[in-house]
Amino acid sequence: MKGRRALVTPSNLTEGLMTSYADVGGINHVDGKNLPSKHAIADITLDLLRLLFPGFFDETPVRLSEIEGLTSALVDRVLVRLENQIGKSLEYVRPAEPGAPADLARTATLKFLGSLPRVRELLQTDAEAAYEGDPAASSKDEVIVAYPFMEAIAVQRLAHELYLDNIPLLPRIMTEWAHARTGLDLHPGAQIGTHFFVDHCTGTVVGETAVIGNHVKMYQGVGLVARSLAAGQTLRGQKRHPTIEDRVTVYAGATIIGGDTVVGEGSTIGASVFLTTSVPPNSLVVLEAANVKVIAKKSRESFVPDYQI
């Protein structure tokens, strides 16, 4: 019959894909350097969380008498696998330097693992901010074991160390893994101060060049984003995302845009605000466009809110 599709067989399935690989080459990675493994990096990141929060990401209790031996064994295991993945990342951008990526990978891995105590100090402040900032939290233990925010900020702080050391690919793989698990999108390049907390956290986005001060609290659906990406790659390296100074609160659904936008210290940004300009310290920025009228004494079936925008 005219127009009838050709019969699909196992052999022409392969043939069709091979034709696609030849014709649509932009999404192939064949005969190139071995890329880092997303699955391996996910496993390594889980082990890094175990090192950051001993006893919280383990299947069995961790005893004080055992912790040194367990930590030593886990560090050794992470070191070998992480060095391998960092080496692959460096080979991706330095293919013309034989031997150099392997030497650099060892140094970079040891430097990164040496930063873990400092990262733990920052995470202690985040746990305190989450507990103090949420009356629904019963304990810091609950914050660490149950709040997706803690996992997301822990991974971001780890990835940020690698980002600062110019390790390609791997930091973004780590934060996107955390993004998928938690709903909180924190770019590894973002500079985030102490005592940070994103309540509920789902849908909040913090871009690469955002700068966040100390004691900043945000809610779900907040965006710290670029004004425009129309210029594409020519914007690389430029400050595209806003600066949030110390002790600022940003409520749900607010969007703050632009690399030259600064929210001054002690300010509060109300829910659903779309902010494109800087505000001075101790400002209150609210949305006044919507008026909601409540009509009482109607049955549930016939009740229709009268919204005036």
C-alpha positions in Angstrom: 0.0 0.0 0.0 1.3 3.4 -1.0 2.6 5.4 2.0 2.8 2.4 4.2 5.7 2.4 6.7 8.5 -0.1 6.2 8.5 -3.1 8.5 10.6 -2.5 11.5 13.2 -5.3 12.3 16.1 -5.5 14.7 18.6 -5.0 11.9 17.0 -1.8 10.5 16.6 -0.4 14.0 20.4 -0.4 14.3 20.7 0.9 10.8 18.4 3.8 11.5 20.3 4.8 14.6 23.6 4.5 12.8 22.2 6.9 10.1 21.1 9.2 12.8 24.6 9.2 14.5 26.1 10.2 11.1 23.5 12.9 10.3 22.8 14.3 13.8 26.3 14.5 15.2 25.9 17.3 17.7 24.7 15.0 20.5 27.2 12.2 20.0 30.3 11.6 22.1 32.2 9.0 20.1 36.0 8.6 20.0 36.3 11.4 22.5 37.7 11.4 26.0 35.9 9.3 28.6 33.4 11.6 30.3 32.7 11.5 34.1 30.1 9.0 35.0 26.9 10.5 36.4 26.1 7.3 38.3 29.6 7.1 39.8 29.4 10.8 40.9 26.0 10.2 42.5 27.5 7.3 44.6 30.5 9.4 45.5 28.3 12.3 46.5 26.3 10.1 48.9 29.6 9.0 50.5 30.6 12.6 50.8 27.3 13.3 52.6 28.2 10.4 55.0 31.5 12.1 55.7 29.8 15.4 56.3 27.0 14.0 58.5 28.3 10.9 60.2 25.4 8.7 61.3 22.7 10.5 59.3 23.3 8.8 55.9 24.3 5.4 57.2 22.1 2.3 57.3 23.5 1.2 60.7 24.4 3.2 63.9 27.8 4.8 64.0 29.6 4.3 67.3 32.0 6.9 68.6 34.5 4.0 69.2 34.3 3.1 65.6 34.1 6.4 63.8 37.8 7.0 63.2 38.2 3.6 61.4 35.0 4.0 59.5 36.0 7.6 58.4 39.4 6.5 57.3 38.1 3.7 55.2 35.4 5.9 53.7 37.9 8.6 52.9 40.2 6.1 51.2 37.2 4.8 49.1 36.1 8.3 48.1 39.7 9.4 47.3 40.3 6.7 44.7 36.9 7.1 42.9 36.8 10.9 43.1 40.4 11.2 41.7 39.3 9.0 38.8 36.3 11.2 38.0 38.2 14.5 38.4 40.8 13.0 36.1 38.2 12.4 33.4 36.8 15.9 33.9 40.3 17.4 33.4 41.0 15.2 30.4 37.9 16.5 28.8 39.2 20.1 28.7 43.0 19.3 28.5 43.3 16.5 25.9 46.5 17.9 24.5 48.4 17.6 27.8 49.5 14.0 28.2 49.9 13.0 31.8 48.9 16.5 33.2 45.3 15.7 34.0 46.3 12.7 36.1 48.8 14.7 38.2 46.4 17.5 38.6 43.6 15.2 39.6 45.5 13.8 42.6 46.3 17.3 43.9 42.8 18.6 43.3 41.2 15.6 45.0 43.4 15.9 48.1 42.7 19.7 48.2 39.0 19.1 48.0 38.9 16.5 50.7 40.9 18.8 52.9 38.1 21.3 52.6 35.5 19.0 54.2 36.0 20.3 57.8 35.5 23.9 56.7 32.4 22.8 54.7 31.0 21.1 57.9 31.4 24.4 59.8 29.3 26.2 57.2 26.7 23.4 57.2 26.4 23.7 61.0 25.3 27.3 60.6 22.7 26.2 57.9 21.3 23.6 60.2 21.0 26.2 63.0 19.3 28.6 60.6 16.8 25.9 59.5 16.0 24.9 63.0 15.7 28.4 64.4 13.7 29.6 61.4 11.1 26.9 61.2 8.8 26.3 64.2 7.7 23.0 62.6 11.2 21.6 63.2 11.4 19.5 66.3 15.1 19.2 66.4 18.3 19.7 64.4 18.4 16.0 63.8 15.1 16.2 62.0 16.4 19.1 59.9 19.4 17.1 58.8 17.7 13.8 58.2 14.4 15.0 56.7 14.8 18.4 55.2 15.7 18.3 51.5 17.2 21.8 51.9 20.1 20.4 54.0 21.0 17.8 51.3 20.8 20.4 48.5 23.0 23.0 50.4 25.5 20.4 51.4 26.0 19.2 47.8 26.2 22.9 46.6 28.8 23.7 49.2 30.8 20.6 48.2 30.5 21.4 44.4 31.4 25.1 45.0 34.8 24.0 46.3 35.4 22.1 43.0 34.0 25.0 41.0 36.5 27.4 42.6 39.3 25.0 41.7 38.1 25.1 38.0 37.2 21.4 37.9 34.8 21.1 34.8 31.6 19.1 34.5 31.7 17.4 37.9 30.4 20.3 40.1 27.3 20.7 37.8 26.7 17.0 37.7 26.6 17.0 41.5 24.3 20.0 41.9 21.9 18.7 39.2 21.8 15.4 41.0 20.8 17.2 44.2 18.3 19.4 42.2 16.5 16.3 40.9 16.3 14.8 44.5 15.3 18.0 46.3 13.7 20.4 43.9 16.2 23.1 44.9 18.4 24.4 42.1 21.6 25.8 43.5 24.3 26.5 40.9 27.8 25.4 42.1 29.1 28.9 41.2 26.8 30.8 43.6 28.5 32.4 46.5 26.4 31.6 49.7 27.2 32.9 53.1 26.6 31.4 56.6 23.2 30.6 58.2 21.4 30.1 54.8 17.9 28.5 54.8 15.4 27.9 52.0 12.1 26.8 53.7 10.2 24.2 51.7 12.8 24.8 49.0 10.8 23.3 46.0 11.2 25.4 42.8 13.8 27.9 44.1 16.6 28.7 41.7 19.9 30.4 42.4 22.0 31.2 39.4 25.7 30.9 38.9 26.9 34.5 39.7 24.4 35.1 42.5 26.0 36.4 45.7 24.1 35.6 49.0 25.2 37.1 52.3 24.9 35.7 55.8 21.6 34.9 57.6 19.5 35.0 54.4 16.2 33.1 54.4 14.2 32.3 51.3 11.0 30.3 50.5 9.8 28.1 47.8 9.6 29.3 44.2 12.1 32.1 44.6 14.3 32.9 41.6 17.7 34.7 41.6 18.1 34.9 37.9 19.7 36.7 34.9 17.9 39.7 33.3 18.4 38.2 29.8 20.3 35.4 28.2 19.7 36.5 24.6 23.4 37.2 24.2 24.2 33.6 25.0 27.8 32.6 25.4 29.1 36.1 25.2 27.7 36.6 28.7 30.0 33.9 30.1 32.0 35.2 33.1 29.9 38.3 33.6 27.9 39.0 36.7 24.3 38.1 35.6 22.5 37.3 38.9 21.6 39.5 41.8 23.3 40.1 45.1 21.4 39.5 48.3 23.1 41.2 51.4 23.0 40.0 55.0 19.8 39.2 56.9 17.4 39.5 54.0 14.2 37.5 53.8 12.7 36.6 50.4 9.1 35.2 50.4 7.6 32.6 48.1 7.4 33.2 44.4 9.5 36.3 44.3 11.8 36.8 41.3 14.9 39.0 41.6 16.8 39.6 38.3 20.0 41.1 37.0 23.6 41.1 37.9 23.5 44.8 39.0 20.5 44.3 41.3 21.4 44.5 45.0 19.0 43.8 47.8 20.2 45.8 50.8 21.0 44.4 54.2 18.0 43.7 56.4 15.4 44.0 53.7 12.3 41.9 53.1 11.0 41.0 49.7 7.3 40.0 49.7 5.7 37.1 48.0 5.4 37.2 44.1 7.4 40.4 43.8 9.2 40.9 40.5 12.2 43.0 41.3 14.4 44.4 38.6 16.2 47.3 40.5 18.3 47.6 43.6 16.7 48.4 47.0 18.4 50.1 49.9 19.0 48.4 53.3 16.0 47.7 55.5 13.5 48.0 52.7 10.1 46.3 52.5 9.1 45.4 49.0 5.6 44.2 48.5 3.2 43.5 45.6 0.1 45.8 45.8 -1.6 45.1 42.5 -4.0 42.4 43.7 -7.1 43.0 45.8 -9.0 39.9 47.1 -12.6 40.3 48.1 -14.1 37.6 50.4 -17.9 37.0 50.0 -19.3 35.3 53.0 -22.6 33.4 53.7 -22.6 31.3 50.5 -22.6 27.6 50.2 -19.4 25.8 49.2 -21.0 24.8 45.9 -22.0 28.3 44.8 -19.0 30.1 46.4 -16.9 31.9 43.7 -14.2 34.2 44.9 -14.3 37.7 43.3 -10.7 38.5 42.4 -9.9 42.0 41.2 -6.5 42.4 39.6 
